[in-house]
């Protein structure tokens, strides 16, 4: 590698020449195309070689999706940071990745961390500044655990997850979001050694929908990575759709595009030629677009029952060495931005009615008693309680279930640092906050104590990626959760098999052990409440 005193760095590799930029004591190679697409819905084809010089000094095109960067910063994280201009959208040239490497010479290949961004499969990109890994990589050098970080785009929304029988019959198998991610992992396996990385020592990590994707990839028989990290997201929350549900979403999208009476050929042609801007404008936010069970990329859904002790569970334990999984203390607050806040008036009665319609009377009474909810509960109290329930059934419960089911070494964490910034949930450990802290890009806006939490979290992740035990492993019978925050503290505490670490409720697991509820039924019932059913 050339002298890092200059801004531009040129790297010669067997695959081609890459021109990158020195920043924060690191070198970043941005916008490297990892796959080609024959058309907007095609299966990705991995790039194997490059031309004379690849300019990797600027971000590549982003995938077709709503531009949610400022929304995530200002509303969800509740604090904005400097943000560059958005790259253009493209349905064909969007599958690119950014590589950040330590700006020092290394005698041996370095561990690699590959990041899958969140955003509910409808927004997100590898250029968002809140997830710029330069400071994380710089910290890896300072802590003597140098690590390479790769962040990649994958198709979102309609181009990422729309499917139907007629599309599959036309040669478009679907699940493009997961196919793109898998292609990016294969690219890393093939090419990362050219950038100083160890292709056999990759840690795949993701947040929210990205975390669910990480766990979905464990169903593959292909050894894609060595370690996995799931941050506030699992397939039990982001459920895979059966083909019938995917078909319903397809019909709605066809109607929105004015194609309900069009031929299959015309429908396919329209999907392949529609502009990114029109596609975003005509995609209803209320239409669910997720991965579906296809007996290929994802052969089956993962349920709470699959994660019970003694059940075979997920397949990745056969080749994935270790799992780290965690949650934020108030993850459920994210649902306030998904239609719940608008339903605040009378929400207690709505919730009670929905539960009664979707689970047994016996189970409904048990849940409502455990959470001290009645149809007449005050709106403010009910809203807070229902969001706490959402944390339990959608985030904390699944994380604990995955930790308990893992056949190898699992590391379980709780992120309890309160959000310090003005906003709807100031003082709560909100969804996405652990990721914002992890990448160190908010450090100037944190108190010294909160900054300690950010650094402690990052060092633990880096240790894990470097094969060092970040804290005491989870024990199936005795538990054990590492807690980050509040106020600069981090502790490791033993928790019971049915219990939680600091700041977590064990209501649902207790009710399950008492035979009063079925967690999978509760999870489906929560989805139906979100849908207004």
Protein Blocks (a to p, Z undefined) as FASTA:
>chain_A
ZZfkbmbdcdddfkbccddddeehiacdehiafbdcfbfkbccdddfbdcfbdcfkbccd
ddddddfklmmmmmmnopacdddddddddfklmmccdddddfbdcfbdcdddddddeheh
pgccfkbmklocklmmmmmmmnopaccdddddddehjllmgccfklmmnopngjmlmmmm
mmmmmmmmmmmmmnopafklccdddehjlmmmmmmmmmpmbdfbfbdcdehiafklmpcd
dfklmmmmmmmmmmmnopmmpcfklmmmmmmmocfklmmmmmcfklccddddehlmpmbd
cdfklmpghiabjaklmmmmbacddddfklmmmmmmnopmmmmgoplmmmmmmmmmmmcf
klmmmmmmmnopafklcfklmmmmmmmmmmmmmmmmmmmmmmmmpmbdcdddddfbdcfb
gcfkgoiacehklmmmmnopmmmmpcfklmmmmmmmmmmmmmmmnopafbdcddfklgpa
ddedeehiacdddddfklccehiafklmmmmmnopacfklmmmmmmmmmnoZZ
